[in-house]
């Protein structure tokens, strides 16, 4: 019962947060500076999620060339920078990671 109460509460809080933005800001014009700043939120969140696992696999800092995640991440970042293609970046990163994991293991 506690599990479902927590899930229902979390869902209601999430819904309330989203609804508050629609109700309070929905009909107002958002300043251009804020709109430009909001475009950086998704990459910042994605980086905050991925970066620790790339440089600290298993909870240990590993910045060596024997870290397949670091090498794959660097190559994926290079592909993203040069092509700006999300699908290609993910594809190159994952294929590189799988290949290096196979090589190092």
Buried (B, 14 or more C-beta within 10 A) or exposed (E): EEEEEEEEEEEEEEEEEEEEEEEEEEEEEEEEEEEEEEEEEEEEEEEEEBEEEBBBBEEEEBEEEEBBBBBBBBBBBEBBEEEEEEEBBEEBBEEBBEEBEEEEE
